[in-house]
Amino acid sequence: MNDAPAPQCVICPRQLLDHETGRYLCTLCEHRIDRDLREIAGPSGLYARLCLRIQPGQRGGDGPAVSSSPGARTPVNEAVLSLTANGGIVSTLETWVEDWASYGLGVHGTGGRLQHRVDQAVGTLRRNLGRAAYRHPALDEFAREIGQIVRQAEAIINGERQPRQIPVLCPCGTVRPVTLNTDGFTCRGCGIEYGHSEALRLPLAERRAA
């Protein structure tokens, strides 16, 4: 008699069912990830709506806007800018696309404007999510990062105050943003695991680069 416990989803504590054999995550978590990705992209998605909040009254959606008046500058929302500029949401998505490509799950995009790159990355991840469920062992980290994007974007759009993100530098050279609420993380560059206190003790990336 086989008393070995049934494998569990890497994201939630739910045991995988018979039809989910061989997967890293359950179908419910796969659907939640797909929903989060779907909410990010598109002309009415979270990324596009964030771009409208970089400056008060801005109507565009592809990076920092300039003031309509030559002599007056409108205050920039730095939290929005950090998410919508190169290095924010688009870089997080494209880093995962590149990572998934090493598992045979899609190819990296061809560039273009930021909104196009976000849409392209989301499309690639959604198309390959079903296969990633069987192939990629870090789907728990992927789900956390995508969920964090959605939560941050929704909080800003709804007017909630967000904790300040601080870019810290792993000894391997990988930069990772953390907040005072960060539980910890595993460095994608070298695989070192950091707890809450260890993450906050890492050197600031900006200071190291200066």
N, C-alpha and C positions, 0 to 999 in steps of 0.2 A: 504494500500500500504506500502510495506517495503522499507524504505529509508536508511536502515543501509548500510554503505559502505562495499564493498567487502573486504574480508581479503587480506592482502598483504604478500608477501614473506618476511621472517625475514632477508634476506640478501640483496636483491635489492628492489627498490620501486615498483616493478611490482605487479599488482593485480593478485591474483590467479584465474585461469580460472575454469569453472564448473567441468572439469575432474580432477582438482587439489584440490577439496574440501576436507578439513580435514588435509591437509598437512601444514607443517611449512614453506616449501620453494617450489619455482617453479621448474619445471623440468629442465629449463635452468641452474639454479644454481646447481641443483643436478648433471647435466652433467659436469659442470665446476669443482666441487669438485672431482668427479670421475676421471676426466682428471688429476688433480693435484696429486691425490693419485697414479695414474698409472705412472706418471713421476718420482715419488720418488723411487719406488721399482725396483727390477730386476738387472741382471748383467750389463745392460747398463743404469740403472736409475741414478738419481741425487745423491743418497746416495753412490752408488758404485763409481761414478766418483769423488765425493768429497774425498773418501778414498784414491784415487790415488794422491791427492794433499796434503796429510799430510806432506810429505817430498818430496823434488825435486827428481824425478826419481823413486819414489816408485811405485811398480807394484802390491802390495797386496790390500786387501780390508776388513780387519777385525780388525782394531784398529791400534795403533801406531806402526810404523816400527822401526827397529834398523838399524844403519849404516852398510853398507856392509864392511866397513873398521874398524877393531877393535879399532884403535886409533883416528879416526875422527868421530865426530858427525855432522849430517846434521841438519841445523836449522828446527825446527818444526813450521808449520803454525798453530798458536794457534787458529785462527778463525775457521779453518777447524776441528781441534782437538775437539773444544768445541761442534761442531755440530755432529761429527761422533762418539765420545766416548760415553760411558754409561752416561746418564744424558742429552744427546743432543736430536737429532731427534728420536732415538729409544725410549727414555723415554717419549717424548711428544706423540708419536703414541700409546705406550702401556698404558699410562695414560688414553687416550681416549677409548681404547679398554676396559679397566677396568670400566670406567664410563658407556660406552654403555652396558656392561654386566649387570649392575644394572637395565637396562630397558628391559632386555631380548633380547639384540641384540648381540649375539655372546658370546664367552668365552675367558678368558685370555689365552695367548700362553704358551708354555711349555719351553721356554728358548732356549739356543743354542748360536751359534755365532751371532755377531751383525747384519750381513747382513741377516741371516736367521730370526732373530727377527723382523727386519724392514719389510721383505717380508711377514712374517706371520701376523704382525699387519695390514699392508696395505690390505692384502687379506681379513682379517676379517672385516675391516671397509668397504671395497668396497662391500662385499657380503651383508652387513646389511644396506647399505646406503639407499636403497629404503624403508625399513621399518622404519629407523630412521627419514625419512622425515615426517612420521605420528606420531612418538612417542617422539622424543627428542627435548625439547624446546630450547636447547643451540646450535643449529646448526650454528648460526651466529658466535659464538665464535670459534666453530670447524673450520668453513670455513676460518676465519681469521688466525688461527694458521697454518693450512695446507698451505694456500697461502703464509704465511710468510716463511715457510720452503722452498717452491719452489723458491720464490724470492731471499732469501739469498743464496741458493745453486747455482742458475743460475748466480747471481752476482759474486760469488767467482770463479766459473768455467770460466766466461767470463772476469775475471780480474778486476772487479769493486771493489772499496774500500768500505767495510761495516762499519757502525757505531759500536763502541764497545758495547758489551752487559755487563750489570752490574747486578749481582744477588742481588735482594732486598728481605727483609724478612717481610712478613705480621705478625701482632701480633699473628695470629693464628698458626704461625710456617710454613706456606707455603712459599716456595721460588719461585720467579718469575723473569726471566731475563727481563730487560728493557733497552732501549737505550734513547738517548737524543731526539729521534724522536717519542717515544712512545706516542700515544694519550691518553692512559689510559687503564685500564683493570678491570675486575671483578675477585676477588680472587676465585679460584675454591674450596679452603678449607672452607671458611666461608661466601662467597657471598658478601663481602664488595666491593663497587665500588670505584675505585680510578681514579681521573682525571690525567691529565699530571703532574701538579705540585705536587699533593699528591703522585703520584707514585715515583717521583724522590726524595721526602723527606723521603721515607721509609729507615730504616737502612740497611746497606750492610750485606748480609747474611754471608759473609766471616768474617767480623769483629765481628759479634755477636757470631759466632761459636768459635772464637779464645780465 
